[in-house]
Amino acid sequence: MPEISPAQAVLRILLAQAREDGQVPRDLDTGAEAAFLTAGADGLQASVLLGQRSPEQAVAVLDRQLDRIFTTPAHAGTR
């Protein structure tokens, strides 16, 4: 199994805790979601640096993905 980044490891832990707290679906694959979020953030960072999108657009993309994962209203109040 390939080594994961520290950011991905932290996300995996946070998503597992959110799953235990009922903030995300019980069947959420925390490893896959953590990998997707970190890869997405890396790609968005590059596109912002290259001027392909604004920082606000990048945040909106990440917010959409977090809204997809977090299914409880508690998430909406944390931003």
N, C-alpha and C positions, 0 to 999 in steps of 0.2 A: 504494500500500500504506500502511495507517495506521501511524503511529509507535507503537513499543512502549515500555512503561515500562522504567526501568532494572532493576527486579526481574525482569521477564520476560526481558530481554536476558541477565541473569546466569544465570537458570535455563536458558535455551536453551543457553548455553555449557557449563554444568555437565552437562546431560543429554547433550550431544554428546560430552563427555569420557567420561561413563559408558558411552555407546554404544561408543566406541572401546575402552574397557577391558573390554567384554563384560559389564557389569553390567545393561544393559537390552537388550531385543531390537534386533537390527540394523535392523529396519524401523520403529523408533520414529520418529514425526514429532515431532522435538524442539520445533519451533515451536508445533505444536498442543498438545502436552503442557504446555509452558511457559505458554501462554495459559490453558489450563484450570486449571492449578495456581494461577496468580496470581488469576484470576477467582474460583476457589473460596475462596482465602484471604481475598480482599476480602469475599466474601459471608459467610463464617464470622465474620470480624471484626465485621461489622455485627450478625449474629445474637447474638453474645456480648454486645456493647454494649447491645443491646436486651433482653437477658435471656431470649432464646429458647432458648439452650443454654448449658451451662457451658463454661469454657475447656477442661476435660478432654474434653468431648464433641467440641469443635472439633478438638482435637489428634488424637483417635481417627479422625475423618473424614479428616484429612490423612494420617495414618499408613496408613489403608486404601488411599488413592490411591497413596501411595508404594510400598506393598507390591505393588500392581497393576503398577506400572511397573518396579520393580527386581525382577528375577527370580532374582538370585543370593543365596545365604546371607550373603554379605558385608554386605549392607544391614542384615540383622537385628541384626548385632553392633555397628552404629554408633550405635544409639539408646540 
